[in-house]
Amino acid sequence: MASIPKIERVFRKRVRLKPSDEDVGYGKPPKANQFKPGKSGNPKGRPKGAKSEATMLVELLNRKIEIRQNGKVRKITILEGILHKLAEDSLKGNTKSAAFVLNRLAAIASTDSTETEVNPDDKAVLHAYLSKFRSNPDKE
């Protein structure tokens, strides 16, 4: 009968060498391939001063144009001119223009109401908290 070989346990100790310039791995590219100071990693990326679509649209709508109103020349923004035209169309019977103008008015009115009243239940809770807070000074 053949004897079963004895399995020895070998413990290996990991030795950490001091980091060198040759140390490469995940998150540590070779020095030759690292970005140089002042050099971009994406040289053909977005050029400086490039505007987004939203910025261009805001600038376009805020540009001034001249209109003649009651024989007088006025300078207004393009956005204001669009709103004037929508209001005129709604007065002429265009229901879509009227609905748009009124919906915008309602949206603006709902965001302008920043003053909110505290309901009575909330007031009672706040008063109870304040009275409790005032009667028990902090023990710090």
FENNORQUI-V169187 format. One record per residue. PSI is psi in radians with two decimals (* if undefined). Layout:
BEGIN
PSI  PSI
END
This chain:
BEGIN
2.38  2.48  2.58  2.24  2.51  2.23  2.14  2.45  2.21  2.12  2.22  2.41  2.27  2.24  2.16  2.00  2.73  2.50  2.44  3.04  -0.33  -0.10  1.98  2.74  -2.82  2.15  0.03  1.40  2.80  2.59  -0.62  -0.45  -0.03  2.67  2.40  2.63  2.32  -0.04  2.30  2.64  -0.23  1.34  -0.44  0.33  -2.86  2.17  2.67  2.41  0.01  2.39  2.56  2.93  -0.68  -0.74  -0.76  -0.69  -0.73  -0.74  -0.70  -0.82  -0.37  -0.01  2.49  2.45  2.80  2.33  2.70  2.11  2.08  0.69  0.00  2.55  2.21  2.59  2.11  2.88  2.80  -0.68  -0.77  -0.68  -0.72  -0.76  -0.65  -0.78  -0.72  -0.71  -0.73  -0.77  -0.67  -0.57  -0.45  -0.08  0.07  1.85  -0.53  -0.71  -0.74  -0.75  -0.72  -0.84  -0.78  -0.63  -0.70  -0.72  -0.77  -0.68  -0.72  -0.71  -0.65  -0.57  -0.37  -0.34  1.32  -0.37  1.93  2.52  2.53  2.24  2.80  -0.63  -0.76  -0.66  -0.73  -0.73  -0.77  -0.75  -0.70  -0.73  -0.80  -0.74  -0.65  -0.71  -0.70  -0.57  -0.44  1.61  2.66  2.51  1.19  *
END
